[in-house]
Amino acid sequence: MILWIFAGCLLAVLGVIGYYQGAIRVAFSLVGLFFAAVLAIPLGGLLKPIFSIFSLTHPLLLAFVAPAAMYVLILIIFKSSALAVHKKIDTHYKYKESDTQRMLWERVNGRLGICLGLANATLYLFLLAVVAYMLGYFTIQVSGSEMDSIWVKMVNAVAGDLEKTRMDKASAPFIPAPEGYFDGADILGDIYHNPLKQSRLSRYPVFLTLAEQKEFKDIGKDGTFQQKWLEGRPFGEFINDPKIKPLLDNAGLYTNVLTMLGGDMKDLKGYLETGKSLKYDDEKILGRWEFDLKTSLNMAKKSKPNMGSAELRWAKRTLGALKNASLVATIDNRVIFKLPSTNNVVRTSQGAWKGGADGKYSLRLSDGGKNWEVQVAVESDKLLVPREGFTLVFEK
């Protein structure tokens, strides 16, 4: 197996290095490896302002790059200190001790260096196992195409070896990534492999306003892009697509999404899998509602069975003007009402909603400088809005 071959080579190489470098330098490296592993993440934030000078500001990249750079920096400090101490001791035995004492010291220093070198190799192996576990968890979620890059295939192979050799179990307690990282990888993998879940994602209450943005609408309308996605293009090619790359490079969008989710990835993950949100389903008004002209007209007829022909035409004309209307109720108690017109101008009204009992809500909107408030009801997947003598029916 690749992992055991690598482990054997690592032990052999660092054992030889330990013999020639000596116990002092290797001991400092061993302590440095340990302290770097403990302090890299807590102190990694100190390097973020430095990376901003080089235009590296994306929070996701910094979450990986900053700790890695801090790890290397701490290791360099310990190795530099080791070299200074080694030179002092070596000078002492070379010029202030007898040849016998010097030879005994060199023998002990070299042989003890081998043992400490093997300890270093073990620590390095665990470190690399942790990195491979984290990277492999993500790459496995988003791979599956025969055209995956060689790097993705290599990481997947190492991650597979970790599982076969049970090294994943041994390294799991040392994984520094939060649980949200693994939930996020599951979510990205699910959407990547199931493009049809885009529509479900856009209906998740947290993302209702986000889905209204032009860049996201353009993705849904681009037939060529959607067809390639359905055909299973490699992940590297997918994230470098002109429609996807600007979104991934947008640090503000990334931060905004995390803020909206409030760190709760599990509910989104469950929603994508089942279509149900344990966190938001109890608030029935949340969602995007489309005006149902046919049902609204039928309800108008039922409410007044003896409606005359002139009154019926007036009802059809009045309700027909709302044919393409939509209403969005968001988790921050906002309401957005949109009514497209024939000249492609969208009239937008905004307001707020307040919760009631048994699916009853109070809806307040501002339209053309006028405020109006009504009591609405949610029945199954219908939103009933009384307005101007009619019951407007919106369907989720």
Protein Blocks (a to p, Z undefined) as FASTA:
>chain_A
ZZlmmmmmmmmmmmmmmmmnommlmmmmmmmmmmmmmmmmmmmmmmmmmmmmnopabfkl
mmmmmmmmmmmmmmmmmmmmmmmmmmmmmmmmmmmccfklmmmmmmmmmmmmmmmmmmmm
mmmmmmmmmmmmmmmmmmmmmgoifkbcfklmmmmmmmmmmmmnommmmmmmmpmbdfkl
mmmmmmmmmmmmmmmlmmmmmmpmklmmmmmpmklmmmmmmmklmmmmmnopafklmmmp
fklmmmmmmmklmmmmmmmnnopaklmmmmmmnopafklmmmmmgccddddfklmmmmmm
mmmmmlcfklmmmmmmmmmmmmmgccdddfkopacdddddfkopacdddddddddeehia
cddddeehiacddddddehjaccddeehiacdddZZ
